[in-house]
Amino acid sequence: MDMTKYAGSESKYLKASDLQGKRPTVVIESVELVEFEDDEKGKVTKPALKLKGKEKKLVLSPSFVEEVIRAFGADSSGWIGKSLGLSTKYYKSFDRDGIVVTPLLNDVIDDDIPF
């Protein structure tokens, strides 16, 4: 029996280990702001995404907020119903795995573009 999910404290926010090496596509259901205590900065506020059909929320780092803004616009109400691809990556600077967020655009693919 895999006991990984019982190690450490359980979080209501999505962690890289929750993906279990998979690369799911998720849909944004809602956006809210959450406060965290940061050892260096004190209280920080970050956007958290409620994902359709998922219990845990996805907290966005500033760089992934920029990615989502570029894809879906600065108004978070326009993010509702949009799809994201999730994966994991090892971040040497943090010495741990983290979640990678990729906005998925529903653009028409044009295979006639020569390159």
mmCIF file of the C-alpha atoms, coordinates in Angstrom:
data_MODEL
# 
_entry.id   MODEL 
# 
loop_
_atom_site.group_PDB 
_atom_site.id 
_atom_site.type_symbol 
_atom_site.label_atom_id 
_atom_site.label_alt_id 
_atom_site.label_comp_id 
_atom_site.label_asym_id 
_atom_site.label_entity_id 
_atom_site.label_seq_id 
_atom_site.pdbx_PDB_ins_code 
_atom_site.Cartn_x 
_atom_site.Cartn_y 
_atom_site.Cartn_z 
_atom_site.occupancy 
_atom_site.B_iso_or_equiv 
_atom_site.pdbx_formal_charge 
_atom_site.auth_seq_id 
_atom_site.auth_comp_id 
_atom_site.auth_asym_id 
_atom_site.auth_atom_id 
_atom_site.pdbx_PDB_model_num 
ATOM 1   C CA . MET A 1 1   ? 0.000   0.000  0.000   1.00 0.00 ? 1   MET A CA 1 
ATOM 2   C CA . ASP A 1 2   ? 1.403   3.421  -0.992  1.00 0.00 ? 2   ASP A CA 1 
ATOM 3   C CA . MET A 1 3   ? 1.610   5.547  2.138   1.00 0.00 ? 3   MET A CA 1 
ATOM 4   C CA . THR A 1 4   ? 2.976   8.699  0.448   1.00 0.00 ? 4   THR A CA 1 
ATOM 5   C CA . LYS A 1 5   ? -0.198  10.700 0.937   1.00 0.00 ? 5   LYS A CA 1 
ATOM 6   C CA . TYR A 1 6   ? 0.070   10.195 4.703   1.00 0.00 ? 6   TYR A CA 1 
ATOM 7   C CA . ALA A 1 7   ? 3.595   11.623 4.953   1.00 0.00 ? 7   ALA A CA 1 
ATOM 8   C CA . GLY A 1 8   ? 3.827   15.177 6.295   1.00 0.00 ? 8   GLY A CA 1 
ATOM 9   C CA . SER A 1 9   ? 0.888   17.488 6.712   1.00 0.00 ? 9   SER A CA 1 
ATOM 10  C CA . GLU A 1 10  ? -2.061  17.323 4.351   1.00 0.00 ? 10  GLU A CA 1 
ATOM 11  C CA . SER A 1 11  ? -2.638  20.509 2.418   1.00 0.00 ? 11  SER A CA 1 
ATOM 12  C CA . LYS A 1 12  ? -5.745  21.934 0.791   1.00 0.00 ? 12  LYS A CA 1 
ATOM 13  C CA . TYR A 1 13  ? -3.466  23.230 -1.988  1.00 0.00 ? 13  TYR A CA 1 
ATOM 14  C CA . LEU A 1 14  ? -2.099  21.179 -4.855  1.00 0.00 ? 14  LEU A CA 1 
ATOM 15  C CA . LYS A 1 15  ? 1.526   20.000 -4.605  1.00 0.00 ? 15  LYS A CA 1 
ATOM 16  C CA . ALA A 1 16  ? 3.768   18.425 -7.239  1.00 0.00 ? 16  ALA A CA 1 
ATOM 17  C CA . SER A 1 17  ? 3.542   15.046 -5.489  1.00 0.00 ? 17  SER A CA 1 
ATOM 18  C CA . ASP A 1 18  ? -0.262  15.122 -5.861  1.00 0.00 ? 18  ASP A CA 1 
ATOM 19  C CA . LEU A 1 19  ? 0.137   14.794 -9.643  1.00 0.00 ? 19  LEU A CA 1 
ATOM 20  C CA . GLN A 1 20  ? 1.869   11.410 -9.180  1.00 0.00 ? 20  GLN A CA 1 
ATOM 21  C CA . GLY A 1 21  ? 3.936   11.916 -12.334 1.00 0.00 ? 21  GLY A CA 1 
ATOM 22  C CA . LYS A 1 22  ? 0.853   12.502 -14.495 1.00 0.00 ? 22  LYS A CA 1 
ATOM 23  C CA . ARG A 1 23  ? 0.156   15.479 -16.769 1.00 0.00 ? 23  ARG A CA 1 
ATOM 24  C CA . PRO A 1 24  ? -3.541  16.297 -16.321 1.00 0.00 ? 24  PRO A CA 1 
ATOM 25  C CA . THR A 1 25  ? -5.585  18.888 -18.146 1.00 0.00 ? 25  THR A CA 1 
ATOM 26  C CA . VAL A 1 26  ? -7.770  20.864 -15.748 1.00 0.00 ? 26  VAL A CA 1 
ATOM 27  C CA . VAL A 1 27  ? -10.467 23.516 -16.113 1.00 0.00 ? 27  VAL A CA 1 
ATOM 28  C CA . ILE A 1 28  ? -10.582 26.694 -14.004 1.00 0.00 ? 28  ILE A CA 1 
ATOM 29  C CA . GLU A 1 29  ? -13.833 26.890 -12.036 1.00 0.00 ? 29  GLU A CA 1 
ATOM 30  C CA . SER A 1 30  ? -13.110 30.010 -9.976  1.00 0.00 ? 30  SER A CA 1 
ATOM 31  C CA . VAL A 1 31  ? -10.325 32.300 -8.770  1.00 0.00 ? 31  VAL A CA 1 
ATOM 32  C CA . GLU A 1 32  ? -9.789  33.557 -5.234  1.00 0.00 ? 32  GLU A CA 1 
ATOM 33  C CA . LEU A 1 33  ? -7.035  35.306 -3.305  1.00 0.00 ? 33  LEU A CA 1 
ATOM 34  C CA . VAL A 1 34  ? -5.380  33.498 -0.386  1.00 0.00 ? 34  VAL A CA 1 
ATOM 35  C CA . GLU A 1 35  ? -2.952  34.791 2.241   1.00 0.00 ? 35  GLU A CA 1 
ATOM 36  C CA . PHE A 1 36  ? 0.213   32.997 3.294   1.00 0.00 ? 36  PHE A CA 1 
ATOM 37  C CA . GLU A 1 37  ? 2.845   33.769 5.887   1.00 0.00 ? 37  GLU A CA 1 
ATOM 38  C CA . ASP A 1 38  ? 6.268   34.190 4.288   1.00 0.00 ? 38  ASP A CA 1 
ATOM 39  C CA . ASP A 1 39  ? 9.366   34.083 6.528   1.00 0.00 ? 39  ASP A CA 1 
ATOM 40  C CA . GLU A 1 40  ? 10.994  36.959 4.628   1.00 0.00 ? 40  GLU A CA 1 
ATOM 41  C CA . LYS A 1 41  ? 8.061   39.041 3.374   1.00 0.00 ? 41  LYS A CA 1 
ATOM 42  C CA . GLY A 1 42  ? 5.473   38.563 6.102   1.00 0.00 ? 42  GLY A CA 1 
ATOM 43  C CA . LYS A 1 43  ? 1.945   38.113 4.737   1.00 0.00 ? 43  LYS A CA 1 
ATOM 44  C CA . VAL A 1 44  ? 1.704   37.574 0.998   1.00 0.00 ? 44  VAL A CA 1 
ATOM 45  C CA . THR A 1 45  ? -1.424  37.263 -1.132  1.00 0.00 ? 45  THR A CA 1 
ATOM 46  C CA . LYS A 1 46  ? -1.551  34.913 -4.111  1.00 0.00 ? 46  LYS A CA 1 
ATOM 47  C CA . PRO A 1 47  ? -4.275  33.812 -6.514  1.00 0.00 ? 47  PRO A CA 1 
ATOM 48  C CA . ALA A 1 48  ? -5.592  30.283 -6.043  1.00 0.00 ? 48  ALA A CA 1 
ATOM 49  C CA . LEU A 1 49  ? -7.576  28.475 -8.711  1.00 0.00 ? 49  LEU A CA 1 
ATOM 50  C CA . LYS A 1 50  ? -10.457 26.164 -7.874  1.00 0.00 ? 50  LYS A CA 1 
ATOM 51  C CA . LEU A 1 51  ? -10.309 23.435 -10.495 1.00 0.00 ? 51  LEU A CA 1 
ATOM 52  C CA . LYS A 1 52  ? -13.438 21.756 -11.821 1.00 0.00 ? 52  LYS A CA 1 
ATOM 53  C CA . GLY A 1 53  ? -13.962 18.378 -10.141 1.00 0.00 ? 53  GLY A CA 1 
ATOM 54  C CA . LYS A 1 54  ? -10.863 18.698 -7.912  1.00 0.00 ? 54  LYS A CA 1 
ATOM 55  C CA . GLU A 1 55  ? -10.682 19.113 -4.139  1.00 0.00 ? 55  GLU A CA 1 
ATOM 56  C CA . LYS A 1 56  ? -7.357  20.930 -3.898  1.00 0.00 ? 56  LYS A CA 1 
ATOM 57  C CA . LYS A 1 57  ? -6.793  24.453 -5.176  1.00 0.00 ? 57  LYS A CA 1 
ATOM 58  C CA . LEU A 1 58  ? -3.839  25.474 -7.326  1.00 0.00 ? 58  LEU A CA 1 
ATOM 59  C CA . VAL A 1 59  ? -1.855  28.440 -5.991  1.00 0.00 ? 59  VAL A CA 1 
ATOM 60  C CA . LEU A 1 60  ? -0.168  30.401 -8.775  1.00 0.00 ? 60  LEU A CA 1 
ATOM 61  C CA . SER A 1 61  ? 3.353   31.772 -8.531  1.00 0.00 ? 61  SER A CA 1 
ATOM 62  C CA . PRO A 1 62  ? 3.922   35.272 -9.978  1.00 0.00 ? 62  PRO A CA 1 
ATOM 63  C CA . SER A 1 63  ? 5.521   33.813 -13.123 1.00 0.00 ? 63  SER A CA 1 
ATOM 64  C CA . PHE A 1 64  ? 2.540   31.537 -13.760 1.00 0.00 ? 64  PHE A CA 1 
ATOM 65  C CA . VAL A 1 65  ? 0.135   34.421 -13.128 1.00 0.00 ? 65  VAL A CA 1 
ATOM 66  C CA . GLU A 1 66  ? 1.933   36.188 -15.989 1.00 0.00 ? 66  GLU A CA 1 
ATOM 67  C CA . GLU A 1 67  ? 1.574   33.092 -18.209 1.00 0.00 ? 67  GLU A CA 1 
ATOM 68  C CA . VAL A 1 68  ? -2.163  32.916 -17.564 1.00 0.00 ? 68  VAL A CA 1 
ATOM 69  C CA . ILE A 1 69  ? -2.582  36.670 -18.112 1.00 0.00 ? 69  ILE A CA 1 
ATOM 70  C CA . ARG A 1 70  ? -0.794  36.429 -21.481 1.00 0.00 ? 70  ARG A CA 1 
ATOM 71  C CA . ALA A 1 71  ? -3.076  33.578 -22.515 1.00 0.00 ? 71  ALA A CA 1 
ATOM 72  C CA . PHE A 1 72  ? -6.439  34.614 -21.065 1.00 0.00 ? 72  PHE A CA 1 
ATOM 73  C CA . GLY A 1 73  ? -6.196  38.330 -20.173 1.00 0.00 ? 73  GLY A CA 1 
ATOM 74  C CA . ALA A 1 74  ? -5.695  40.297 -16.944 1.00 0.00 ? 74  ALA A CA 1 
ATOM 75  C CA . ASP A 1 75  ? -9.318  40.037 -15.760 1.00 0.00 ? 75  ASP A CA 1 
ATOM 76  C CA . SER A 1 76  ? -9.581  36.771 -13.819 1.00 0.00 ? 76  SER A CA 1 
ATOM 77  C CA . SER A 1 77  ? -13.282 36.459 -14.670 1.00 0.00 ? 77  SER A CA 1 
ATOM 78  C CA . GLY A 1 78  ? -12.107 35.646 -18.205 1.00 0.00 ? 78  GLY A CA 1 
ATOM 79  C CA . TRP A 1 79  ? -10.141 32.673 -16.875 1.00 0.00 ? 79  TRP A CA 1 
ATOM 80  C CA . ILE A 1 80  ? -13.259 30.756 -15.829 1.00 0.00 ? 80  ILE A CA 1 
ATOM 81  C CA . GLY A 1 81  ? -13.800 27.713 -18.030 1.00 0.00 ? 81  GLY A CA 1 
ATOM 82  C CA . LYS A 1 82  ? -10.305 27.892 -19.533 1.00 0.00 ? 82  LYS A CA 1 
ATOM 83  C CA . SER A 1 83  ? -8.035  24.848 -19.599 1.00 0.00 ? 83  SER A CA 1 
ATOM 84  C CA . LEU A 1 84  ? -4.568  24.405 -18.130 1.00 0.00 ? 84  LEU A CA 1 
ATOM 85  C CA . GLY A 1 85  ? -2.050  21.636 -18.584 1.00 0.00 ? 85  GLY A CA 1 
ATOM 86  C CA . LEU A 1 86  ? -0.257  20.652 -15.386 1.00 0.00 ? 86  LEU A CA 1 
ATOM 87  C CA . SER A 1 87  ? 3.073   18.888 -15.076 1.00 0.00 ? 87  SER A CA 1 
ATOM 88  C CA . THR A 1 88  ? 6.014   18.830 -12.694 1.00 0.00 ? 88  THR A CA 1 
ATOM 89  C CA . LYS A 1 89  ? 9.610   19.969 -12.905 1.00 0.00 ? 89  LYS A CA 1 
ATOM 90  C CA . TYR A 1 90  ? 12.571  19.800 -10.543 1.00 0.00 ? 90  TYR A CA 1 
ATOM 91  C CA . TYR A 1 91  ? 13.653  23.295 -9.465  1.00 0.00 ? 91  TYR A CA 1 
ATOM 92  C CA . LYS A 1 92  ? 17.294  23.257 -8.396  1.00 0.00 ? 92  LYS A CA 1 
ATOM 93  C CA . SER A 1 93  ? 17.020  26.634 -6.636  1.00 0.00 ? 93  SER A CA 1 
ATOM 94  C CA . PHE A 1 94  ? 14.319  25.224 -4.321  1.00 0.00 ? 94  PHE A CA 1 
ATOM 95  C CA . ASP A 1 95  ? 15.750  21.669 -4.295  1.00 0.00 ? 95  ASP A CA 1 
ATOM 96  C CA . ARG A 1 96  ? 12.306  20.206 -4.920  1.00 0.00 ? 96  ARG A CA 1 
ATOM 97  C CA . ASP A 1 97  ? 9.722   19.453 -7.568  1.00 0.00 ? 97  ASP A CA 1 
ATOM 98  C CA . GLY A 1 98  ? 7.149   22.083 -8.414  1.00 0.00 ? 98  GLY A CA 1 
ATOM 99  C CA . ILE A 1 99  ? 4.070   22.299 -10.593 1.00 0.00 ? 99  ILE A CA 1 
ATOM 100 C CA . VAL A 1 100 ? 4.336   23.741 -14.102 1.00 0.00 ? 100 VAL A CA 1 
ATOM 101 C CA . VAL A 1 101 ? 1.210   25.489 -15.408 1.00 0.00 ? 101 VAL A CA 1 
ATOM 102 C CA . THR A 1 102 ? 0.640   25.702 -19.168 1.00 0.00 ? 102 THR A CA 1 
ATOM 103 C CA . PRO A 1 103 ? -2.404  27.609 -20.443 1.00 0.00 ? 103 PRO A CA 1 
ATOM 104 C CA . LEU A 1 104 ? -4.085  25.652 -23.235 1.00 0.00 ? 104 LEU A CA 1 
ATOM 105 C CA . LEU A 1 105 ? -5.447  27.759 -26.042 1.00 0.00 ? 105 LEU A CA 1 
ATOM 106 C CA . ASN A 1 106 ? -8.291  26.522 -28.173 1.00 0.00 ? 106 ASN A CA 1 
ATOM 107 C CA . ASP A 1 107 ? -6.847  28.031 -31.326 1.00 0.00 ? 107 ASP A CA 1 
ATOM 108 C CA . VAL A 1 108 ? -7.361  26.423 -34.690 1.00 0.00 ? 108 VAL A CA 1 
ATOM 109 C CA . ILE A 1 109 ? -4.247  24.561 -35.805 1.00 0.00 ? 109 ILE A CA 1 
ATOM 110 C CA . ASP A 1 110 ? -3.091  25.494 -39.292 1.00 0.00 ? 110 ASP A CA 1 
ATOM 111 C CA . ASP A 1 111 ? -0.910  22.712 -40.689 1.00 0.00 ? 111 ASP A CA 1 
ATOM 112 C CA . ASP A 1 112 ? -0.432  24.638 -43.968 1.00 0.00 ? 112 ASP A CA 1 
ATOM 113 C CA . ILE A 1 113 ? 2.151   26.993 -42.463 1.00 0.00 ? 113 ILE A CA 1 
ATOM 114 C CA . PRO A 1 114 ? 5.501   26.165 -44.107 1.00 0.00 ? 114 PRO A CA 1 
ATOM 115 C CA . PHE A 1 115 ? 8.603   26.015 -41.946 1.00 0.00 ? 115 PHE A CA 1 
# 
